[in-house]
Amino acid sequence: MTVFALVAVLGAVPQPVELGKVPWLRDFEAAVRLSKETKKPLLVLFDEVPGCDTVRGFGREVLSDPQLVAVISRDFVPVAVLNNVGGADAKVLQSFGEPAWNNPVVRIIDADRKPLAPRFDGPYSLEAFQRVLASVRAVEKVTLSAACFWECEARLGKLDAVRASRVGFLQGEEVVEVEFDAKVLNRTQLVAEATKLECADRVFTPKEAESIRYSEKDTKYFLRSSRRSMDGLSEQEKVRLNSAR
């Protein structure tokens, strides 16, 4: 079950500005069960609602950023625990030893509460929070030669592990560069899948790939040909839409 589906089942509360646009779950134990089911880490936000200017600013400027929201929704199980109410929230807050009536705190943990990243309590900038998320995600890059980089970028974009892609030329060959989540497919598995798709005639070393000459006009060729606007789309959304043709 996806995060969005579980939100629908549990019934989402109206989203206040303090929580931004992330689709937070509000039942911690349900979030733990989903984390075990999906093997995704929990992203636990301890937050104050209603909150001060710092809390509202974090919600508006960081937790509402479209690409960050997409990453959290895709790679984590997000759950919000309010630090200024009683009931189940207060019990969870106490179990983590977090203070009440406090600025936002984020913990990224596995389903057994093992920390996967340092406890985040500021600075409350987009860049600082992105660094915390990046420390958990295992994004790697590989460059593959292809008979037709238009076709192979589209084929590779259907793999769940692929997060972003670009095409270009390297050593006289058309190539596709893909960024992928190594927790979904490791490098060997990714290359094996690309080989099945006839999109890995050659695998370039990272040193060789430094000389790639990107072709922006050819990247996401099928999506560009559809004349659909790419404004506001995350890199993974572009990858998937280009593959859908």
Backbone bond lengths (Angstrom), bond angles and torsions (degrees), N, CA, C in turn:
res aa  C-N    CA-C-N  psi(-1)  N-CA   C-N-CA  omega(-1)  CA-C   N-CA-C  phi
1 M - - - 1.471 - - 1.522 109.19 -
2 T 1.306 118.30 134.08 1.454 121.99 179.88 1.517 110.35 -77.24
3 V 1.349 114.98 164.95 1.455 119.90 175.60 1.511 110.12 -58.16
4 F 1.332 116.68 -43.74 1.459 120.21 -178.11 1.519 111.08 -63.27
5 A 1.335 116.81 -40.28 1.451 119.77 179.59 1.517 111.30 -65.04
6 L 1.339 116.35 -41.13 1.453 119.02 -179.76 1.513 111.46 -67.44
7 V 1.330 116.99 -36.47 1.465 120.05 175.77 1.520 109.34 -58.71
8 A 1.338 116.04 -42.36 1.458 119.95 -179.03 1.520 110.83 -64.56
9 V 1.345 116.42 -38.91 1.458 120.28 -179.29 1.522 111.19 -67.76
10 L 1.338 115.33 -44.48 1.461 119.38 -175.78 1.522 112.12 -76.61
11 G 1.321 115.16 -27.23 1.446 118.84 -177.23 1.519 109.37 91.89
12 A 1.305 118.12 107.06 1.455 121.69 -177.12 1.522 110.24 -83.53
13 V 1.334 115.63 139.42 1.456 119.90 175.26 1.525 107.79 -78.56
14 P 1.344 118.00 156.97 1.462 119.47 175.70 1.526 109.55 -55.38
15 Q 1.317 116.68 134.19 1.459 120.54 -173.06 1.524 111.06 -84.22
16 P 1.319 118.66 112.44 1.461 121.10 177.55 1.523 111.12 -76.73
17 V 1.321 116.50 161.32 1.456 121.55 -176.92 1.520 111.15 -58.84
18 E 1.327 117.91 -30.92 1.468 121.29 -178.15 1.528 112.26 -61.29
19 L 1.335 117.50 -27.28 1.466 121.45 -177.40 1.520 113.12 -96.38
20 G 1.336 117.35 -0.54 1.454 119.93 177.89 1.517 112.72 63.65
21 K 1.341 115.93 -143.26 1.465 120.85 -175.95 1.526 113.03 -116.58
22 V 1.311 116.75 11.47 1.465 120.38 175.70 1.530 108.53 -70.99
23 P 1.340 118.56 136.45 1.474 121.16 -179.62 1.534 111.25 -78.77
24 W 1.324 116.28 74.57 1.458 121.01 -175.43 1.518 112.37 -68.32
25 L 1.321 116.52 137.21 1.448 121.07 163.68 1.528 107.28 -78.97
26 R 1.332 115.79 157.89 1.470 118.64 -179.46 1.528 111.53 -122.49
27 D 1.303 116.99 2.84 1.456 122.24 177.45 1.524 107.32 -112.57
28 F 1.330 116.63 106.33 1.464 120.29 -173.59 1.527 111.97 -61.86
29 E 1.328 117.70 -43.72 1.461 119.61 -177.81 1.531 111.17 -66.14
30 A 1.334 117.15 -36.45 1.467 120.07 175.87 1.521 110.08 -64.60
31 A 1.327 116.99 -37.03 1.465 120.96 177.96 1.525 110.69 -65.34
32 V 1.324 116.68 -39.41 1.466 120.34 177.60 1.528 110.29 -61.96
33 R 1.330 116.12 -43.65 1.471 119.41 178.89 1.522 110.68 -61.74
34 L 1.320 116.94 -41.15 1.467 120.44 179.77 1.522 110.75 -66.74
35 S 1.333 117.21 -37.25 1.461 121.19 177.23 1.523 110.74 -61.30
36 K 1.325 116.74 -42.18 1.470 120.33 178.57 1.523 110.67 -65.51
37 E 1.333 115.96 -38.54 1.465 120.78 -177.72 1.517 112.16 -69.80
38 T 1.322 116.84 -41.85 1.464 121.56 -174.01 1.524 113.52 -94.81
39 K 1.348 116.79 -12.45 1.471 122.48 -176.10 1.534 111.38 65.96
40 K 1.316 116.86 20.12 1.469 120.43 177.65 1.524 109.80 -95.83
41 P 1.330 118.09 145.51 1.466 119.91 178.76 1.523 111.84 -70.07
42 L 1.313 115.37 153.44 1.458 121.58 174.68 1.522 108.95 -82.99
43 L 1.318 115.86 135.34 1.455 121.50 171.20 1.528 105.98 -113.27
44 V 1.336 116.05 103.50 1.457 121.97 -172.81 1.523 109.51 -100.84
45 L 1.319 115.68 119.89 1.463 121.52 177.22 1.523 108.78 -103.26
46 F 1.333 116.07 118.53 1.461 121.71 171.91 1.526 106.05 -97.60
47 D 1.317 116.60 116.96 1.463 118.61 -169.73 1.526 111.65 -144.77
48 E 1.318 113.78 160.89 1.455 122.66 -178.08 1.530 109.79 -105.44
49 V 1.330 116.64 122.11 1.467 121.97 178.97 1.525 108.80 -135.99
50 P 1.334 118.83 116.89 1.463 127.69 -1.63 1.522 110.78 -70.84
51 G 1.332 115.03 153.53 1.451 119.16 -174.37 1.515 113.54 -125.28
52 C 1.317 114.45 174.96 1.460 121.98 -179.70 1.526 110.52 -78.33
53 D 1.333 116.30 -175.06 1.468 121.12 -178.99 1.535 111.50 -60.71
54 T 1.335 117.15 -38.06 1.469 120.19 179.16 1.523 110.92 -62.66
55 V 1.311 116.18 -43.71 1.469 121.47 -179.29 1.525 110.59 -65.76
56 R 1.325 116.57 -46.91 1.464 119.81 -179.15 1.526 111.06 -66.34
57 G 1.321 116.66 -37.87 1.468 119.80 178.51 1.514 111.67 -63.91
58 F 1.346 117.63 -39.77 1.463 121.27 177.80 1.531 110.10 -63.35
59 G 1.326 115.35 -38.85 1.461 119.23 178.37 1.510 113.01 -66.72
60 R 1.330 116.53 -43.30 1.466 120.51 -176.99 1.518 112.78 -74.74
61 E 1.333 117.47 -42.59 1.463 121.15 -168.67 1.526 114.00 -96.50
62 V 1.312 117.88 -23.11 1.463 120.87 -178.56 1.529 111.13 -113.73
63 L 1.309 117.27 -56.44 1.461 120.82 -175.82 1.524 113.43 -74.25
64 S 1.326 117.20 0.14 1.466 121.31 175.86 1.526 111.91 -112.60
65 D 1.333 117.61 0.15 1.463 120.34 178.90 1.533 109.17 -65.31
66 P 1.336 119.05 124.24 1.470 121.43 -173.30 1.522 114.58 -56.01
67 Q 1.337 117.80 -44.37 1.462 119.19 -177.60 1.518 111.48 -71.32
68 L 1.337 116.67 -36.82 1.454 119.30 177.78 1.523 110.89 -66.69
69 V 1.340 116.15 -41.46 1.467 120.48 177.35 1.525 109.99 -60.20
70 A 1.333 117.26 -40.73 1.462 121.34 179.59 1.528 111.34 -64.01
71 V 1.330 116.78 -42.03 1.468 121.06 179.44 1.523 110.95 -64.18
72 I 1.335 116.02 -46.59 1.466 119.83 -179.31 1.527 110.16 -63.07
73 S 1.324 117.10 -44.02 1.463 121.22 -178.23 1.516 111.88 -64.16
74 R 1.333 116.66 -33.32 1.465 121.52 -175.31 1.530 112.91 -85.70
75 D 1.340 116.71 -40.37 1.459 120.43 -167.72 1.526 114.90 -106.89
76 F 1.330 117.74 -6.99 1.461 120.97 -175.76 1.530 110.53 -134.50
77 V 1.316 115.13 166.45 1.462 121.63 167.79 1.524 105.69 -106.52
78 P 1.331 118.43 102.33 1.462 120.93 -175.80 1.529 112.07 -86.69
79 V 1.318 116.33 131.99 1.464 120.85 178.59 1.526 108.45 -138.49
80 A 1.317 116.02 133.60 1.466 121.82 -179.05 1.518 109.92 -103.40
81 V 1.323 115.78 132.82 1.460 122.96 176.60 1.524 107.07 -120.82
82 L 1.320 117.43 116.14 1.460 120.42 -178.36 1.523 109.76 -77.61
83 N 1.337 114.75 135.12 1.463 118.65 -175.75 1.524 113.49 -96.94
84 N 1.333 117.18 9.32 1.465 119.98 -178.28 1.531 112.08 -131.29
85 V 1.327 115.38 28.15 1.463 120.29 175.88 1.526 108.57 -132.77
86 G 1.317 116.64 170.74 1.460 120.93 178.60 1.510 111.68 -97.27
87 G 1.330 116.23 -154.48 1.453 121.08 175.98 1.510 114.52 67.98
88 A 1.339 115.33 -144.32 1.467 121.36 -176.04 1.526 111.82 -61.73
89 D 1.343 116.96 -37.41 1.472 119.78 179.37 1.523 110.80 -60.33
90 A 1.345 116.65 -45.33 1.462 120.98 -178.64 1.524 111.50 -62.15
91 K 1.332 116.91 -37.64 1.461 120.82 179.52 1.528 111.29 -65.91
92 V 1.339 115.93 -43.55 1.466 119.43 178.37 1.523 109.94 -65.31
93 L 1.323 116.81 -43.74 1.466 121.94 178.93 1.523 109.90 -56.08
94 Q 1.313 116.56 -47.50 1.461 121.63 -179.09 1.520 111.40 -64.89
95 S 1.333 116.99 -37.91 1.467 119.85 -178.28 1.521 111.90 -64.69
96 F 1.330 117.13 -26.72 1.466 121.46 177.76 1.524 112.08 -93.48
97 G 1.319 116.89 -6.90 1.453 119.99 -178.30 1.507 113.61 70.63
98 E 1.328 117.06 27.00 1.458 121.14 -179.74 1.540 109.83 -87.65
99 P 1.346 116.77 145.55 1.460 120.01 -179.30 1.524 112.58 -75.40
100 A 1.326 115.90 150.39 1.461 121.59 175.57 1.525 109.83 -82.38
101 W 1.331 114.96 159.41 1.467 121.65 177.12 1.537 110.41 49.41
102 N 1.315 115.38 58.17 1.460 121.33 -172.84 1.519 111.26 -127.07
103 N 1.335 116.74 162.70 1.464 121.47 172.19 1.529 109.09 -64.29
104 P 1.356 117.31 165.35 1.472 119.61 -177.28 1.527 113.32 -56.71
105 V 1.305 114.96 140.06 1.464 123.12 172.84 1.526 106.75 -131.89
106 V 1.317 116.50 136.77 1.466 120.54 178.20 1.526 108.94 -123.63
107 R 1.316 114.93 131.58 1.462 121.24 172.55 1.525 108.34 -119.50
108 I 1.322 116.87 131.82 1.458 121.91 175.00 1.523 106.68 -108.68
109 I 1.323 115.75 116.47 1.459 121.46 -171.43 1.529 110.26 -138.30
110 D 1.326 116.34 165.44 1.455 118.53 171.57 1.526 109.01 -90.71
111 A 1.307 117.11 -178.00 1.460 120.62 -174.88 1.522 112.71 -66.28
112 D 1.352 117.27 -16.14 1.463 121.58 177.02 1.521 112.04 -98.58
113 R 1.327 115.32 12.94 1.479 123.13 178.22 1.527 113.40 71.93
114 K 1.312 117.48 16.53 1.465 119.75 175.10 1.525 108.88 -74.17
115 P 1.350 118.14 126.55 1.476 120.41 -179.98 1.527 111.35 -65.21
116 L 1.330 115.78 134.84 1.465 121.57 177.74 1.519 111.49 -110.00
117 A 1.328 116.16 -6.75 1.465 122.26 179.74 1.519 107.21 -157.32
118 P 1.333 117.44 160.18 1.462 119.41 176.70 1.527 111.47 -61.51
119 R 1.312 117.08 146.99 1.469 122.45 175.03 1.533 108.78 -58.40
120 F 1.341 115.87 129.40 1.468 120.95 -177.22 1.522 109.79 -101.22
121 D 1.340 115.67 121.85 1.462 119.95 174.89 1.525 110.80 -139.66
122 G 1.336 115.17 37.11 1.447 122.41 179.52 1.527 111.05 112.37
123 P 1.343 118.08 170.49 1.471 126.04 -2.23 1.535 111.25 -63.44
124 Y 1.327 115.93 149.74 1.455 121.59 -171.17 1.526 113.03 -90.28
125 S 1.330 114.96 50.30 1.461 120.87 177.84 1.519 109.55 -104.17
126 L 1.329 116.14 158.15 1.458 120.99 177.89 1.518 110.51 -60.31
127 E 1.336 117.23 -43.24 1.460 121.47 -177.17 1.527 111.30 -62.77
128 A 1.341 116.38 -42.77 1.463 119.96 -178.96 1.522 111.05 -65.18
129 F 1.328 116.60 -40.56 1.466 119.64 -178.75 1.526 110.87 -71.89
130 Q 1.328 117.28 -35.86 1.467 120.49 177.20 1.522 111.10 -62.00
131 R 1.331 116.71 -36.00 1.467 119.64 178.95 1.527 111.12 -64.48
132 V 1.320 116.77 -37.34 1.462 120.41 177.92 1.528 110.24 -64.33
133 L 1.340 116.94 -45.86 1.462 120.19 179.34 1.526 111.14 -63.07
134 A 1.329 115.70 -41.39 1.466 120.24 -178.19 1.523 111.75 -63.96
135 S 1.339 116.89 -28.76 1.458 119.90 -179.32 1.521 111.83 -68.60
136 V 1.326 117.08 -18.96 1.462 122.01 -178.91 1.518 111.11 -96.06
137 R 1.331 116.45 -40.22 1.447 121.23 -177.42 1.534 109.71 -72.70
138 A 1.321 117.50 149.09 1.462 122.53 -176.46 1.524 109.03 -115.55
139 V 1.319 116.12 68.29 1.462 120.63 -176.85 1.526 109.88 -88.25
140 E 1.331 115.64 125.00 1.457 121.77 177.27 1.521 109.13 -122.02
141 K 1.327 115.32 173.59 1.466 120.74 -175.98 1.526 109.26 -133.20
142 V 1.353 116.16 141.80 1.454 121.06 175.49 1.523 108.53 -142.10
143 T 1.339 116.00 145.48 1.465 121.60 179.83 1.519 109.07 -118.04
144 L 1.338 115.39 126.35 1.458 122.21 -173.94 1.527 110.37 -124.22
145 S 1.321 116.38 141.30 1.466 119.16 174.78 1.516 109.00 -81.64
146 A 1.324 115.58 149.89 1.467 120.15 -176.30 1.521 109.75 -146.13
147 A 1.331 116.24 142.85 1.463 119.78 177.19 1.520 110.51 -62.05
148 C 1.339 116.00 -35.83 1.469 121.40 177.22 1.518 107.61 -139.93
149 F 1.326 117.33 108.90 1.462 117.98 -176.23 1.525 112.94 -69.36
150 W 1.334 119.00 -24.35 1.471 120.25 175.02 1.530 109.55 -61.15
151 E 1.333 114.18 -51.19 1.459 119.84 -175.74 1.526 111.78 -67.31
152 C 1.320 116.36 -42.26 1.462 118.89 -175.98 1.526 112.57 -74.26
153 E 1.312 118.39 -31.58 1.464 118.59 174.62 1.526 109.51 -61.76
154 A 1.325 116.36 -40.06 1.465 120.63 178.62 1.525 111.24 -67.14
155 R 1.318 117.61 -42.50 1.467 120.04 -179.59 1.530 111.01 -65.03
156 L 1.330 115.98 -46.51 1.462 120.11 -177.91 1.524 111.51 -66.57
157 G 1.318 116.47 -28.62 1.457 120.44 -179.72 1.512 114.10 -67.06
158 K 1.320 117.34 -12.15 1.466 120.58 177.63 1.522 112.52 -84.08
159 L 1.333 117.69 -12.04 1.461 120.97 178.51 1.527 109.48 -73.78
160 D 1.316 116.97 132.00 1.454 121.43 -177.18 1.529 112.64 -58.27
161 A 1.323 116.78 -30.32 1.463 120.25 -176.28 1.523 113.29 -73.49
162 V 1.330 117.58 -23.30 1.468 120.82 -173.52 1.521 110.61 -74.80
163 R 1.332 115.25 127.78 1.461 121.93 -177.42 1.533 112.98 -108.59
164 A 1.329 116.83 -27.93 1.472 120.27 -179.29 1.520 108.08 -159.66
165 S 1.334 116.54 160.03 1.457 119.96 179.99 1.523 110.84 -154.71
166 R 1.337 114.47 153.65 1.471 122.42 173.43 1.519 107.13 -145.15
167 V 1.323 116.59 157.40 1.464 119.52 177.34 1.517 109.17 -123.44
168 G 1.347 114.51 162.72 1.455 118.98 179.92 1.516 111.09 -179.61
169 F 1.318 114.97 -157.23 1.459 121.20 -176.35 1.525 108.76 -127.62
170 L 1.334 115.50 140.63 1.454 121.08 -179.17 1.521 108.84 -151.93
171 Q 1.335 115.93 122.85 1.464 122.24 179.74 1.526 111.93 51.51
172 G 1.331 115.97 41.58 1.451 122.15 176.17 1.517 114.41 78.70
173 E 1.321 118.17 7.39 1.463 121.34 -178.77 1.529 111.03 -117.72
174 E 1.334 115.26 151.82 1.452 120.18 170.19 1.526 107.66 -76.94
175 V 1.328 116.73 136.00 1.463 119.62 -176.96 1.528 110.34 -135.70
176 V 1.322 114.25 156.12 1.456 122.53 173.49 1.524 107.56 -120.66
177 E 1.311 116.14 126.37 1.462 121.70 175.16 1.527 107.71 -102.52
178 V 1.310 117.16 124.47 1.466 119.81 179.55 1.522 109.99 -122.51
179 E 1.323 115.13 141.47 1.459 122.05 169.48 1.523 106.01 -100.73
180 F 1.321 116.22 133.50 1.460 119.56 -174.68 1.522 110.91 -139.55
181 D 1.324 114.69 156.17 1.453 121.80 178.45 1.522 108.53 -87.23
182 A 1.327 115.80 109.31 1.458 120.65 -176.46 1.520 112.63 -70.28
183 K 1.343 117.59 -9.74 1.457 119.33 174.65 1.525 110.95 -80.34
184 V 1.331 116.09 -19.01 1.463 121.12 176.84 1.524 109.78 -90.65
185 L 1.330 116.23 -50.76 1.464 122.54 174.30 1.524 107.31 -136.24
186 N 1.318 118.49 128.76 1.461 118.43 174.76 1.529 109.02 -77.06
187 R 1.302 116.12 176.75 1.471 119.97 -174.29 1.526 111.72 -59.46
188 T 1.326 117.11 -44.94 1.469 120.50 -179.47 1.529 111.00 -61.54
189 Q 1.331 115.91 -42.77 1.474 120.12 179.87 1.522 111.01 -67.30
190 L 1.336 116.62 -39.16 1.465 120.18 179.55 1.523 110.44 -62.88
191 V 1.328 116.61 -44.85 1.468 120.40 179.05 1.525 110.25 -64.59
192 A 1.317 117.65 -38.52 1.469 120.98 178.43 1.526 110.82 -62.00
193 E 1.340 116.81 -42.87 1.466 120.62 177.96 1.526 110.31 -65.46
194 A 1.324 116.65 -40.86 1.467 120.47 178.92 1.524 111.01 -63.77
195 T 1.329 116.31 -36.46 1.467 120.69 177.93 1.519 110.67 -63.61
196 K 1.343 116.54 -42.50 1.466 120.35 177.50 1.528 110.88 -60.05
197 L 1.339 115.98 -32.98 1.463 121.08 -179.14 1.529 112.34 -85.36
198 E 1.353 116.12 4.63 1.469 123.08 -178.65 1.518 110.61 59.28
199 C 1.331 115.05 42.32 1.467 121.05 -178.53 1.520 111.83 -129.24
200 A 1.318 116.99 26.77 1.462 120.12 178.61 1.517 109.94 -141.84
201 D 1.335 115.80 57.61 1.464 119.92 178.09 1.530 110.14 -60.80
202 R 1.338 114.88 -29.95 1.454 120.50 179.78 1.515 108.23 -154.22
203 V 1.318 116.22 142.03 1.460 121.23 176.27 1.513 107.63 -110.28
204 F 1.317 117.07 118.30 1.456 121.73 -177.11 1.528 110.58 -84.85
205 T 1.316 115.58 145.99 1.461 120.04 175.65 1.531 108.75 -73.00
206 P 1.331 117.88 157.86 1.470 119.80 177.18 1.527 112.32 -55.74
207 K 1.334 117.12 -36.68 1.464 120.15 179.27 1.522 110.45 -65.92
208 E 1.338 117.80 -44.53 1.464 121.26 177.90 1.530 110.65 -62.71
209 A 1.324 115.94 -38.13 1.471 120.32 -176.02 1.523 112.86 -68.35
210 E 1.321 117.35 -15.46 1.468 119.77 178.17 1.523 111.96 -62.01
211 S 1.340 116.67 -20.99 1.470 120.65 -176.87 1.524 113.33 -94.95
212 I 1.314 118.12 8.15 1.465 120.24 -178.52 1.524 111.01 -60.63
213 R 1.322 115.72 140.13 1.475 121.93 174.96 1.522 106.97 -108.57
214 Y 1.318 115.41 105.28 1.459 120.48 -175.16 1.518 111.45 -70.41
215 S 1.323 115.56 148.85 1.461 121.79 175.86 1.525 107.84 -122.72
216 E 1.332 115.88 96.19 1.462 119.82 -176.81 1.528 111.89 -64.25
217 K 1.334 117.19 -33.94 1.469 119.71 -177.93 1.526 111.42 -68.54
218 D 1.350 117.24 -22.55 1.461 120.88 -179.96 1.527 112.28 -96.62
219 T 1.322 116.93 -19.08 1.458 120.31 178.53 1.528 109.81 -67.97
220 K 1.337 116.35 134.03 1.474 123.13 -176.66 1.537 110.03 57.15
221 Y 1.334 115.95 45.44 1.464 120.96 -174.41 1.526 112.38 -56.30
222 F 1.326 117.03 -46.07 1.466 119.51 -175.79 1.524 111.75 -69.73
223 L 1.321 116.72 -35.20 1.460 120.09 176.60 1.520 110.14 -67.98
224 R 1.327 116.94 -42.42 1.469 120.43 178.29 1.530 110.48 -63.50
225 S 1.338 116.11 -38.84 1.466 119.49 -178.74 1.523 112.00 -66.41
226 S 1.330 116.77 -24.10 1.469 120.47 178.59 1.517 111.98 -75.02
227 R 1.337 115.71 -11.87 1.469 123.52 -179.24 1.525 112.76 62.96
228 R 1.305 115.69 18.48 1.462 119.61 175.64 1.524 108.76 -77.19
229 S 1.317 116.72 139.40 1.460 121.08 178.51 1.525 109.91 -67.35
230 M 1.320 115.82 137.20 1.457 120.61 177.28 1.519 111.88 -100.77
231 D 1.328 116.39 4.43 1.459 120.55 179.86 1.527 110.31 -61.22
232 G 1.311 115.94 131.23 1.458 120.60 176.44 1.510 115.45 81.55
233 L 1.343 117.87 -4.10 1.458 120.88 179.63 1.528 110.45 -83.67
234 S 1.315 117.02 139.88 1.455 120.61 173.32 1.523 108.62 -73.51
235 E 1.341 116.77 164.33 1.458 119.77 179.64 1.531 111.32 -61.21
236 Q 1.321 117.51 -37.36 1.459 118.58 179.66 1.527 111.48 -70.21
237 E 1.323 117.38 -35.50 1.464 119.55 176.25 1.524 110.47 -62.59
238 K 1.330 117.12 -39.65 1.461 120.91 177.64 1.531 110.53 -63.46
239 V 1.336 115.68 -42.88 1.461 120.57 178.96 1.530 111.08 -59.02
240 R 1.332 115.70 -47.22 1.463 119.97 -177.26 1.522 111.71 -67.62
241 L 1.313 117.49 -42.28 1.473 120.75 -179.80 1.519 110.70 -66.37
242 N 1.338 117.07 -37.66 1.457 119.89 177.70 1.521 110.23 -64.04
243 S 1.328 117.33 -34.89 1.454 121.28 179.75 1.534 111.77 -74.16
244 A 1.330 115.60 -29.34 1.470 119.17 -178.70 1.515 111.87 -69.87
245 R 1.342 116.40 -31.78 1.472 123.44 179.90 1.510 111.86 52.08
